[in-house]
Amino acid sequence: MSEQNQTNTMAGLSLTLGILAIVLPFIGLVIGIIGIILARKTIKGIQETGASGKGMATSGFVCSIVGVIIQCLLAVFVFLGISLFIMV
């Protein structure tokens, strides 16, 4: 099997981290940041080596960004909820 036909395993890992960043509350923020970094490195590595898996790495990058945004919004809502509860 040639190198060009093999899927980059880091692409699958970045996609997995991106999905976990969306699903897991609070810890998803850290997982999402790690997923963004891993996806960027994987996309650059795929462009250099010509391996397949760029679509998975890009999907992992997008999912990680969405996960980080969701987790930040969740943290803001929890903070506001606690603040408003204390004021009552």
N, C-alpha and C positions, 0 to 999 in steps of 0.2 A: 504494500500500500504506500503510495507516495505521500510526501509531506503536505501537499496542497489539498488532499482529500480529507485529511484528519481535522476534526473539529477541535478547536482550542478548548481545553478543559476549564481554563480560567473564565471563558465566556459563560459557560454553564454556571459556574460559581457566582459570577456577578449577577446573573439573572436570578439565581436563588436568593442572594442577599437582597436584591431589589424587591422581590415578592415578600420576603420576610419583613422588610422595612415598612411595607404597607400594612401587613397583618398584625405584627406584634406591637402592642401599645408601649410607649415610653422608651423601651430599649431599642425600638425601631429607628430612633434618631441616630444612635451610634452605628447601628447596622447599615443604615442608609448612607451615612458618610463614608464608611468603609467600602460600601458597594460602589459609590461614585468614584472613589479613588481607584479601586480595582478595575472598574469598567474602562476608565480612561487609559490605564496602563495596558489593558488587554486590547483595546482598539488600536493603540499605537503599535503594539507587538504584532497584531494580525496584519496591519498594513506593511510592516517590515518583512515578515516571513511569508505572507501570502496564504496562510492557513485559513480554513473556513471558520465560521462562527461569529462573523462581524455583526450579523443581525441579532444574535443572542446577546452579544456584548452591548449593543446599542439599546436593546430592550431592557437589559439590566440597568443601564445608565438612566434611562427614562423612569423606570420603576423606582429606582433609588431616589431620584429627585422628587417624584410624587410622594414617596414615603416620607422623606424629610419634611416636605411641606405639610403633609397631613399630621405628622408628629408635632411640628411647631404649632400648628393650629390647635391641636389637642392640648398642648401644654398651656397655651394662652387661655383656652376655655376653662381648663381646670383652675388656673390661677384666678381668673375672673370669678369663677363660681365660688371658690373658697373666700375670696375677698368680699364678695357680696353677702355670703353667708355669715361672715364675721361681723359685718356692719349691721345686720338685723338684730 
